[in-house]
Amino acid sequence: MTEPTITCPNCKTEIKLTESLAAPLIESTRRDFEKRLALKDSDIAKKRS
């Protein structure tokens, strides 16, 4: 299996997303998702009350 890559929007260089490079991106996305999920859950709870 090949490693996922991203392409630089400026120079068009392909950069391999090794685990060490991808970890901060994954963590940031996870925090954002969890925040959105918590907001959605609280909205649903408010509507049920």
PDB file of N, CA, C and O in Angstrom, chain B, residues numbered from 101:
ATOM      1  N   MET B 101       0.850  -1.180   0.000  1.00  0.00           N
ATOM      2  CA  MET B 101       0.000   0.000   0.000  1.00  0.00           C
ATOM      3  C   MET B 101       0.893   1.239   0.000  1.00  0.00           C
ATOM      4  O   MET B 101       1.882   1.301   0.730  1.00  0.00           O
ATOM      5  N   THR B 102       0.540   2.211  -0.812  1.00  0.00           N
ATOM      6  CA  THR B 102       1.324   3.431  -0.865  1.00  0.00           C
ATOM      7  C   THR B 102       0.885   4.392   0.232  1.00  0.00           C
ATOM      8  O   THR B 102      -0.258   4.372   0.688  1.00  0.00           O
ATOM      9  N   GLU B 103       1.829   5.230   0.639  1.00  0.00           N
ATOM     10  CA  GLU B 103       1.508   6.223   1.663  1.00  0.00           C
ATOM     11  C   GLU B 103       0.691   7.341   1.033  1.00  0.00           C
ATOM     12  O   GLU B 103       0.925   7.701  -0.121  1.00  0.00           O
ATOM     13  N   PRO B 104      -0.263   7.893   1.772  1.00  0.00           N
ATOM     14  CA  PRO B 104      -1.028   9.015   1.235  1.00  0.00           C
ATOM     15  C   PRO B 104      -0.118  10.232   1.055  1.00  0.00           C
ATOM     16  O   PRO B 104       0.846  10.419   1.798  1.00  0.00           O
ATOM     17  N   THR B 105      -0.440  11.047   0.065  1.00  0.00           N
ATOM     18  CA  THR B 105       0.361  12.235  -0.199  1.00  0.00           C
ATOM     19  C   THR B 105      -0.539  13.455  -0.308  1.00  0.00           C
ATOM     20  O   THR B 105      -1.733  13.350  -0.591  1.00  0.00           O
ATOM     21  N   ILE B 106       0.061  14.607  -0.076  1.00  0.00           N
ATOM     22  CA  ILE B 106      -0.611  15.871  -0.346  1.00  0.00           C
ATOM     23  C   ILE B 106       0.256  16.619  -1.339  1.00  0.00           C
ATOM     24  O   ILE B 106       1.459  16.375  -1.426  1.00  0.00           O
ATOM     25  N   THR B 107      -0.353  17.530  -2.090  1.00  0.00           N
ATOM     26  CA  THR B 107       0.381  18.311  -3.078  1.00  0.00           C
ATOM     27  C   THR B 107       0.423  19.756  -2.623  1.00  0.00           C
ATOM     28  O   THR B 107      -0.603  20.347  -2.286  1.00  0.00           O
ATOM     29  N   CYS B 108       1.622  20.317  -2.616  1.00  0.00           N
ATOM     30  CA  CYS B 108       1.801  21.713  -2.222  1.00  0.00           C
ATOM     31  C   CYS B 108       1.094  22.607  -3.241  1.00  0.00           C
ATOM     32  O   CYS B 108       1.331  22.481  -4.442  1.00  0.00           O
ATOM     33  N   PRO B 109       0.220  23.518  -2.768  1.00  0.00           N
ATOM     34  CA  PRO B 109      -0.495  24.382  -3.709  1.00  0.00           C
ATOM     35  C   PRO B 109       0.414  25.400  -4.397  1.00  0.00           C
ATOM     36  O   PRO B 109       0.059  25.940  -5.445  1.00  0.00           O
ATOM     37  N   ASN B 110       1.575  25.661  -3.816  1.00  0.00           N
ATOM     38  CA  ASN B 110       2.482  26.649  -4.408  1.00  0.00           C
ATOM     39  C   ASN B 110       3.423  26.042  -5.437  1.00  0.00           C
ATOM     40  O   ASN B 110       3.481  26.498  -6.579  1.00  0.00           O
ATOM     41  N   CYS B 111       4.164  25.005  -5.029  1.00  0.00           N
ATOM     42  CA  CYS B 111       5.191  24.453  -5.924  1.00  0.00           C
ATOM     43  C   CYS B 111       4.796  23.126  -6.556  1.00  0.00           C
ATOM     44  O   CYS B 111       5.540  22.583  -7.373  1.00  0.00           O
ATOM     45  N   LYS B 112       3.623  22.597  -6.182  1.00  0.00           N
ATOM     46  CA  LYS B 112       3.085  21.339  -6.734  1.00  0.00           C
ATOM     47  C   LYS B 112       3.928  20.111  -6.381  1.00  0.00           C
ATOM     48  O   LYS B 112       3.820  19.079  -7.042  1.00  0.00           O
ATOM     49  N   THR B 113       4.760  20.213  -5.352  1.00  0.00           N
ATOM     50  CA  THR B 113       5.546  19.077  -4.901  1.00  0.00           C
ATOM     51  C   THR B 113       4.660  18.137  -4.108  1.00  0.00           C
ATOM     52  O   THR B 113       3.866  18.575  -3.276  1.00  0.00           O
ATOM     53  N   GLU B 114       4.795  16.838  -4.367  1.00  0.00           N
ATOM     54  CA  GLU B 114       4.035  15.855  -3.598  1.00  0.00           C
ATOM     55  C   GLU B 114       4.798  15.535  -2.322  1.00  0.00           C
ATOM     56  O   GLU B 114       5.997  15.257  -2.354  1.00  0.00           O
ATOM     57  N   ILE B 115       4.090  15.577  -1.197  1.00  0.00           N
ATOM     58  CA  ILE B 115       4.692  15.334   0.103  1.00  0.00           C
ATOM     59  C   ILE B 115       4.030  14.104   0.699  1.00  0.00           C
ATOM     60  O   ILE B 115       2.807  14.064   0.832  1.00  0.00           O
ATOM     61  N   LYS B 116       4.826  13.095   1.061  1.00  0.00           N
ATOM     62  CA  LYS B 116       4.270  11.886   1.665  1.00  0.00           C
ATOM     63  C   LYS B 116       3.831  12.201   3.079  1.00  0.00           C
ATOM     64  O   LYS B 116       4.553  12.840   3.843  1.00  0.00           O
ATOM     65  N   LEU B 117       2.641  11.744   3.415  1.00  0.00           N
ATOM     66  CA  LEU B 117       2.114  11.950   4.759  1.00  0.00           C
ATOM     67  C   LEU B 117       2.526  10.772   5.644  1.00  0.00           C
ATOM     68  O   LEU B 117       1.773   9.816   5.836  1.00  0.00           O
ATOM     69  N   THR B 118       3.724  10.873   6.166  1.00  0.00           N
ATOM     70  CA  THR B 118       4.151   9.842   7.106  1.00  0.00           C
ATOM     71  C   THR B 118       3.364  10.047   8.383  1.00  0.00           C
ATOM     72  O   THR B 118       2.734  11.087   8.574  1.00  0.00           O
ATOM     73  N   GLU B 119       3.398   9.071   9.242  1.00  0.00           N
ATOM     74  CA  GLU B 119       2.618   9.148  10.477  1.00  0.00           C
ATOM     75  C   GLU B 119       3.008  10.375  11.302  1.00  0.00           C
ATOM     76  O   GLU B 119       2.147  11.010  11.910  1.00  0.00           O
ATOM     77  N   SER B 120       4.291  10.709  11.328  1.00  0.00           N
ATOM     78  CA  SER B 120       4.734  11.860  12.129  1.00  0.00           C
ATOM     79  C   SER B 120       4.225  13.174  11.549  1.00  0.00           C
ATOM     80  O   SER B 120       3.946  14.108  12.302  1.00  0.00           O
ATOM     81  N   LEU B 121       4.099  13.265  10.238  1.00  0.00           N
ATOM     82  CA  LEU B 121       3.561  14.484   9.628  1.00  0.00           C
ATOM     83  C   LEU B 121       2.047  14.548   9.727  1.00  0.00           C
ATOM     84  O   LEU B 121       1.477  15.625   9.907  1.00  0.00           O
ATOM     85  N   ALA B 122       1.398  13.406   9.612  1.00  0.00           N
ATOM     86  CA  ALA B 122      -0.060  13.380   9.590  1.00  0.00           C
ATOM     87  C   ALA B 122      -0.676  13.487  10.975  1.00  0.00           C
ATOM     88  O   ALA B 122      -1.817  13.932  11.101  1.00  0.00           O
ATOM     89  N   ALA B 123       0.041  13.094  12.013  1.00  0.00           N
ATOM     90  CA  ALA B 123      -0.529  13.057  13.365  1.00  0.00           C
ATOM     91  C   ALA B 123      -1.131  14.392  13.801  1.00  0.00           C
ATOM     92  O   ALA B 123      -2.259  14.399  14.293  1.00  0.00           O
ATOM     93  N   PRO B 124      -0.432  15.528  13.646  1.00  0.00           N
ATOM     94  CA  PRO B 124      -1.048  16.796  14.060  1.00  0.00           C
ATOM     95  C   PRO B 124      -2.308  17.131  13.259  1.00  0.00           C
ATOM     96  O   PRO B 124      -3.258  17.688  13.809  1.00  0.00           O
ATOM     97  N   LEU B 125      -2.324  16.801  11.977  1.00  0.00           N
ATOM     98  CA  LEU B 125      -3.502  17.055  11.146  1.00  0.00           C
ATOM     99  C   LEU B 125      -4.669  16.188  11.599  1.00  0.00           C
ATOM    100  O   LEU B 125      -5.806  16.654  11.681  1.00  0.00           O
ATOM    101  N   ILE B 126      -4.381  14.936  11.890  1.00  0.00           N
ATOM    102  CA  ILE B 126      -5.423  14.017  12.335  1.00  0.00           C
ATOM    103  C   ILE B 126      -5.978  14.468  13.682  1.00  0.00           C
ATOM    104  O   ILE B 126      -7.192  14.458  13.883  1.00  0.00           O
ATOM    105  N   GLU B 127      -5.109  14.861  14.600  1.00  0.00           N
ATOM    106  CA  GLU B 127      -5.553  15.297  15.917  1.00  0.00           C
ATOM    107  C   GLU B 127      -6.400  16.559  15.818  1.00  0.00           C
ATOM    108  O   GLU B 127      -7.415  16.676  16.504  1.00  0.00           O
ATOM    109  N   SER B 128      -6.001  17.489  14.986  1.00  0.00           N
ATOM    110  CA  SER B 128      -6.766  18.725  14.794  1.00  0.00           C
ATOM    111  C   SER B 128      -8.145  18.419  14.235  1.00  0.00           C
ATOM    112  O   SER B 128      -9.143  18.976  14.694  1.00  0.00           O
ATOM    113  N   THR B 129      -8.205  17.543  13.254  1.00  0.00           N
ATOM    114  CA  THR B 129      -9.480  17.160  12.658  1.00  0.00           C
ATOM    115  C   THR B 129     -10.351  16.438  13.676  1.00  0.00           C
ATOM    116  O   THR B 129     -11.560  16.661  13.730  1.00  0.00           O
ATOM    117  N   ARG B 130      -9.746  15.582  14.475  1.00  0.00           N
ATOM    118  CA  ARG B 130     -10.494  14.848  15.497  1.00  0.00           C
ATOM    119  C   ARG B 130     -11.097  15.813  16.521  1.00  0.00           C
ATOM    120  O   ARG B 130     -12.264  15.674  16.886  1.00  0.00           O
ATOM    121  N   ARG B 131     -10.313  16.787  16.986  1.00  0.00           N
ATOM    122  CA  ARG B 131     -10.825  17.761  17.964  1.00  0.00           C
ATOM    123  C   ARG B 131     -11.985  18.561  17.366  1.00  0.00           C
ATOM    124  O   ARG B 131     -12.993  18.796  18.033  1.00  0.00           O
ATOM    125  N   ASP B 132     -11.837  18.976  16.109  1.00  0.00           N
ATOM    126  CA  ASP B 132     -12.901  19.733  15.451  1.00  0.00           C
ATOM    127  C   ASP B 132     -14.171  18.895  15.336  1.00  0.00           C
ATOM    128  O   ASP B 132     -15.271  19.383  15.598  1.00  0.00           O
ATOM    129  N   PHE B 133     -14.015  17.647  14.947  1.00  0.00           N
ATOM    130  CA  PHE B 133     -15.172  16.749  14.811  1.00  0.00           C
ATOM    131  C   PHE B 133     -15.851  16.544  16.159  1.00  0.00           C
ATOM    132  O   PHE B 133     -17.077  16.603  16.253  1.00  0.00           O
ATOM    133  N   GLU B 134     -15.052  16.301  17.211  1.00  0.00           N
ATOM    134  CA  GLU B 134     -15.628  16.070  18.531  1.00  0.00           C
ATOM    135  C   GLU B 134     -16.350  17.311  19.040  1.00  0.00           C
ATOM    136  O   GLU B 134     -17.383  17.201  19.701  1.00  0.00           O
ATOM    137  N   LYS B 135     -15.817  18.486  18.738  1.00  0.00           N
ATOM    138  CA  LYS B 135     -16.469  19.734  19.144  1.00  0.00           C
ATOM    139  C   LYS B 135     -17.809  19.889  18.434  1.00  0.00           C
ATOM    140  O   LYS B 135     -18.807  20.253  19.056  1.00  0.00           O
ATOM    141  N   ARG B 136     -17.832  19.614  17.140  1.00  0.00           N
ATOM    142  CA  ARG B 136     -19.082  19.707  16.381  1.00  0.00           C
ATOM    143  C   ARG B 136     -20.109  18.693  16.877  1.00  0.00           C
ATOM    144  O   ARG B 136     -21.298  18.998  16.976  1.00  0.00           O
ATOM    145  N   LEU B 137     -19.645  17.502  17.183  1.00  0.00           N
ATOM    146  CA  LEU B 137     -20.542  16.459  17.673  1.00  0.00           C
ATOM    147  C   LEU B 137     -21.140  16.854  19.024  1.00  0.00           C
ATOM    148  O   LEU B 137     -22.329  16.641  19.263  1.00  0.00           O
ATOM    149  N   ALA B 138     -20.325  17.423  19.897  1.00  0.00           N
ATOM    150  CA  ALA B 138     -20.814  17.853  21.206  1.00  0.00           C
ATOM    151  C   ALA B 138     -21.860  18.960  21.050  1.00  0.00           C
ATOM    152  O   ALA B 138     -22.872  18.958  21.751  1.00  0.00           O
ATOM    153  N   LEU B 139     -21.622  19.898  20.143  1.00  0.00           N
ATOM    154  CA  LEU B 139     -22.592  20.966  19.904  1.00  0.00           C
ATOM    155  C   LEU B 139     -23.904  20.401  19.375  1.00  0.00           C
ATOM    156  O   LEU B 139     -24.985  20.815  19.793  1.00  0.00           O
ATOM    157  N   LYS B 140     -23.796  19.460  18.458  1.00  0.00           N
ATOM    158  CA  LYS B 140     -24.994  18.846  17.900  1.00  0.00           C
ATOM    159  C   LYS B 140     -25.763  18.091  18.975  1.00  0.00           C
ATOM    160  O   LYS B 140     -26.990  18.175  19.038  1.00  0.00           O
ATOM    161  N   ASP B 141     -25.047  17.354  19.820  1.00  0.00           N
ATOM    162  CA  ASP B 141     -25.694  16.617  20.904  1.00  0.00           C
ATOM    163  C   ASP B 141     -26.394  17.570  21.873  1.00  0.00           C
ATOM    164  O   ASP B 141     -27.506  17.294  22.325  1.00  0.00           O
ATOM    165  N   SER B 142     -25.743  18.690  22.190  1.00  0.00           N
ATOM    166  CA  SER B 142     -26.382  19.638  23.121  1.00  0.00           C
ATOM    167  C   SER B 142     -27.597  20.294  22.474  1.00  0.00           C
ATOM    168  O   SER B 142     -28.588  20.560  23.154  1.00  0.00           O
ATOM    169  N   ASP B 143     -27.536  20.556  21.173  1.00  0.00           N
ATOM    170  CA  ASP B 143     -28.712  21.116  20.478  1.00  0.00           C
ATOM    171  C   ASP B 143     -29.879  20.129  20.518  1.00  0.00           C
ATOM    172  O   ASP B 143     -31.020  20.526  20.756  1.00  0.00           O
ATOM    173  N   ILE B 144     -29.604  18.879  20.291  1.00  0.00           N
ATOM    174  CA  ILE B 144     -30.649  17.859  20.325  1.00  0.00           C
ATOM    175  C   ILE B 144     -31.235  17.752  21.733  1.00  0.00           C
ATOM    176  O   ILE B 144     -32.450  17.639  21.896  1.00  0.00           O
ATOM    177  N   ALA B 145     -30.377  17.788  22.742  1.00  0.00           N
ATOM    178  CA  ALA B 145     -30.858  17.713  24.123  1.00  0.00           C
ATOM    179  C   ALA B 145     -31.740  18.906  24.459  1.00  0.00           C
ATOM    180  O   ALA B 145     -32.741  18.750  25.158  1.00  0.00           O
ATOM    181  N   LYS B 146     -31.391  20.093  23.976  1.00  0.00           N
ATOM    182  CA  LYS B 146     -32.206  21.291  24.222  1.00  0.00           C
ATOM    183  C   LYS B 146     -33.570  21.174  23.564  1.00  0.00           C
ATOM    184  O   LYS B 146     -34.582  21.576  24.139  1.00  0.00           O
ATOM    185  N   LYS B 147     -33.594  20.620  22.350  1.00  0.00           N
ATOM    186  CA  LYS B 147     -34.860  20.473  21.630  1.00  0.00           C
ATOM    187  C   LYS B 147     -35.792  19.473  22.313  1.00  0.00           C
ATOM    188  O   LYS B 147     -37.014  19.616  22.257  1.00  0.00           O
ATOM    189  N   ARG B 148     -35.216  18.474  22.948  1.00  0.00           N
ATOM    190  CA  ARG B 148     -36.009  17.453  23.627  1.00  0.00           C
ATOM    191  C   ARG B 148     -36.568  17.963  24.951  1.00  0.00           C
ATOM    192  O   ARG B 148     -37.568  17.439  25.441  1.00  0.00           O
ATOM    193  N   SER B 149     -35.942  18.962  25.526  1.00  0.00           N
ATOM    194  CA  SER B 149     -36.380  19.473  26.840  1.00  0.00           C
ATOM    195  C   SER B 149     -37.604  20.332  26.726  1.00  0.00           C
ATOM    196  O   SER B 149     -38.099  20.838  27.733  1.00  0.00           O
TER     197      SER B 149
END
